[in-house]
Amino acid sequence: MSSMGVFLLGMVGALAPEIVRVYEIRSDPSRFQWSWFYVAASLAFAGLGGVLALILPATTYWGALYIGVSTPVLVNSMVRKGRERSRTPLRSWPPATARYSLVDSFVYAL
C-alpha cells in the first residue's frame, strides 16, 4: 500500500459524512451557509483524516477509508470531553436559542 493512497482515502473518508450532510440539506438551503472558514475547516479536517489514516495502522485501503470516516467521531468525542473538563455541563447541547461561533457550528455539525 502506498502512503499517498492511504492518505487520500483517509481524506475522502473524513469528507464523506460532510458530503452526505450537504446532500441531505439541499432542499433547505437556509440551513447551510457557505463561508471561507467552512471551506478551510473542511480541508483541514480532511487533512486530519489523512494523517490519522497514516498514523493508525491502516493495513488495507478499506481500513484507511474507515479511519477517515470515523474521524468526525474521534474529533467530536475529544472536543466534548475537553468542554466537560473546562466548564460546567450544559443541560442540552446545543441550546435552542444560542448563536454559535464559526468553530462551534462546524464542530456541532459533525
C-alpha positions as CSV (number, residue, x, y, z in Angstrom):
1,M,0.0,0.0,0.0
2,S,1.3,3.4,-0.9
3,S,1.3,6.1,1.8
4,M,-0.3,8.6,-0.7
5,G,-3.2,6.2,-1.4
6,V,-3.7,5.7,2.4
7,F,-3.6,9.5,3.0
8,L,-6.0,10.2,0.1
9,L,-8.5,7.6,1.2
10,G,-8.4,8.9,4.7
11,M,-9.2,12.4,3.4
12,V,-12.1,11.1,1.3
13,G,-13.4,9.2,4.3
14,A,-13.2,12.3,6.5
15,L,-15.2,14.3,3.9
16,A,-17.8,11.6,3.3
17,P,-20.1,12.5,6.3
18,E,-19.9,16.2,5.3
19,I,-20.8,15.4,1.7
20,V,-23.8,13.4,2.9
21,R,-24.9,16.2,5.2
22,V,-24.7,18.8,2.4
23,Y,-26.6,16.5,0.1
24,E,-29.4,16.0,2.8
25,I,-29.9,19.7,3.3
26,R,-30.0,20.5,-0.5
27,S,-33.8,21.0,-0.3
28,D,-33.5,23.6,2.5
29,P,-30.6,25.9,1.7
30,S,-31.3,28.2,4.7
31,R,-29.8,25.5,7.0
32,F,-26.4,25.9,5.3
33,Q,-24.2,29.0,4.8
34,W,-21.1,28.9,2.7
35,S,-18.0,30.7,4.0
36,W,-14.3,30.6,3.5
37,F,-14.0,29.4,7.1
38,Y,-16.2,26.4,6.2
39,V,-14.0,25.5,3.2
40,A,-10.8,25.9,5.2
41,A,-12.1,23.9,8.1
42,S,-13.3,21.1,5.8
43,L,-9.9,20.9,4.1
44,A,-8.1,20.9,7.4
45,F,-10.5,18.2,8.6
46,A,-9.8,16.1,5.5
47,G,-6.1,16.5,6.1
48,L,-6.6,15.3,9.7
49,G,-8.4,12.2,8.3
50,G,-5.5,11.5,6.0
51,V,-2.9,11.9,8.8
52,L,-4.9,9.6,11.1
53,A,-5.1,7.0,8.3
54,L,-1.3,7.2,8.1
55,I,-0.7,7.1,11.9
56,L,-3.2,4.4,12.8
57,P,-2.3,1.0,11.4
58,A,-4.4,1.1,8.2
59,T,-3.4,-2.3,6.7
60,T,-5.8,-2.1,3.8
61,Y,-7.3,0.6,1.6
62,W,-10.7,-0.1,3.2
63,G,-9.1,0.4,6.6
64,A,-7.8,3.8,5.6
65,L,-11.2,4.8,4.3
66,Y,-12.8,3.6,7.5
67,I,-10.4,5.6,9.7
68,G,-11.2,8.7,7.7
69,V,-15.0,8.1,8.1
70,S,-14.5,7.7,11.8
71,T,-12.5,10.9,12.1
72,P,-15.6,13.0,13.0
73,V,-16.5,10.7,15.8
74,L,-12.9,10.9,17.2
75,V,-12.8,14.7,17.0
76,N,-16.3,15.2,18.3
77,S,-15.5,13.0,21.3
78,M,-12.3,14.8,22.1
79,V,-14.0,18.3,21.8
80,R,-16.9,17.3,24.1
81,K,-14.6,15.7,26.7
82,G,-12.5,18.9,26.7
83,R,-15.6,21.0,27.1
84,E,-16.8,18.9,30.0
85,R,-13.5,19.3,31.8
86,S,-13.2,23.0,31.2
87,R,-16.7,24.2,32.3
88,T,-19.9,23.0,33.8
89,P,-22.0,20.8,31.5
90,L,-25.0,22.3,29.7
91,R,-28.5,20.9,30.1
92,S,-28.8,20.4,26.4
93,W,-26.4,20.8,23.5
94,P,-26.9,22.9,21.6
95,P,-29.2,25.4,23.4
96,A,-32.2,26.2,21.2
97,T,-31.6,29.9,21.2
98,A,-27.8,30.0,21.1
99,R,-25.8,31.7,18.3
100,Y,-22.7,29.7,17.5
101,S,-19.2,30.8,16.7
102,L,-17.8,29.5,13.5
103,V,-15.8,26.7,15.2
104,D,-18.8,25.6,17.4
105,S,-21.1,25.5,14.4
106,F,-18.6,23.3,12.4
107,V,-18.0,21.0,15.4
108,Y,-21.7,20.7,16.2
109,A,-22.4,19.7,12.6
110,L,-20.1,16.7,12.9
